C-alpha cells in the first residue's frame, strides 16, 4: 500500500526503458501526458512542463512518484535500465511502497528475470497495448498518482507543434561513397600461358583475365617479368571503350575491385565464402578506434562474440558464435558525376574455431545482432573502417604506375540539405554496446557476450 507521506512532493512518472523499445516508450509517454500525468522521459523532455533532470538519481529519489520500467529482452541486462530499476527497488524497500511498476513488453517469463524483479506483479503490454494502458491507468488511479487533467492535452499539443520541425538551414548529409582521386591513364594487355596459375605466382598483382591467353593490368607485376607473361598492347583509358574485346566497364571495374581487395588483404583481412572480414585480433583488443564526426574519440568492435539460446529436443542451452565486420567495396565509374568506391559494412559469422556458419543460421544471427543498428551505428562503422584503412591519413594509394596512380580519398563524398533539424533540442543518443566513447586513459572491458535473442 502506498504511503501518502512518502509520496509527498513527488509528482512525476519516470519511464525507464531500453532504446530498442522506444516506439512503445514514446506511445506510453504521450498517452500518460494526455491523461494529465507529469512524465519524465528522455526522448520527449518537456512533457512534465519542466526540463528533463540532469541528476537522474536525485530526481528519482526526490521528485518521482513512481518508476515505470519497460522490461524486455532488450532492457533486462542494459546498464542504465538496470541501475534505474535497482534504485527504484531499493526505494520501494526503504519506503515500503510499490515504487517500481514493471511493464512486460515482450512476454518475459519469471525465469528470465533477476531475483529482485521476478516476484513483482507485472502490467502486461505484450498481448495488447490497449489492455496494458487500461491496466496501468487503473493502477495509477488506485495509488492516487498526482495529475493535472486540464493541462494534459495542452502539453501534448505544444510538444507536437515544436517536435523536430525542419528549419531552413544547411545540414550536412553523410554518404558511404569514397571519391577516387586518380586512375592510371593506360591499361596494359598481356599474353599468358594458359596453364600458369597467375594468382599463386603474383598474389599482390591486380590483374583481370579476359580469357585463358589474355590478361589486363595497370602495370606489370613487381620484379622481372617471366617468359610466360608478355605485353602485347597498351590502351589509353579514354579509348578502352572502343576496344574490340571486353568493354571498358568490365576491364576497369575488375581491376578496381581486385586492387582494393589486395589492399584489404595486405592490411590483415581474411577471405572466406567470398567475404573479406576482420579475423580475430587484427587490431588491439579487436577494436577499431576512430574520431567521430563530432570530434569525440570512439571505438567499435571489429570482432565480437555473442551467446544464443538454442532449443534442441526440448532442451535449452547457450551457443557462442563470433561475428566479424566485413567491409565490401564496389566501384562505380560515374556516380553523382564522379568515379567512387561505395563502402558497405556486412557481418560475417563463424563459430569459435573460425568455421563459417551455414547461411540460414548466419542470417538469423545477423538479424538478431543488427536489429538495433540504425543509421548512426552503420555510419560509425564506416568511419571506423575508413580511418583504419588510412592509418590517420586522408587518402591511400592502391597502385603506382608510370601513367598515374590509383588513389582514393577516405573522406566520404559530402552532400547537403537546405532543410535540417535543430539537434540541440533533441536528447543525446545513448551509446550502445557496440559503439562506445573512448575516454582518455580508459581501460575498457573486452567482454562482449550479451544475448540478442
Beta strands, then each sheet from edge to edge (+ up, - down):
strand 1: 12-16
strand 2: 38-40
strand 3: 64-71
strand 4: 100-104
strand 5: 123-124
strand 6: 167-173
strand 7: 177-182
strand 8: 186-192
strand 9: 207-211
strand 10: 214-217
strand 11: 229-236
strand 12: 270-272
strand 13: 275-277
strand 14: 287-291
strand 15: 297-301
strand 16: 303-312
strand 17: 315-335
strand 18: 338-350
strand 19: 395-399
strand 20: 406-412
strand 21: 415-420
strand 22: 435-437
sheet 1: 2+ 1+ 3+ 4+ 5+
sheet 2: 6+ 21-
sheet 3: 16+ 17- 18+ 7- 20+ 19-
sheet 4: 9+ 10- 8+ 11-
sheet 5: 12+ 13-
sheet 6: 14+ 15- 22+
end
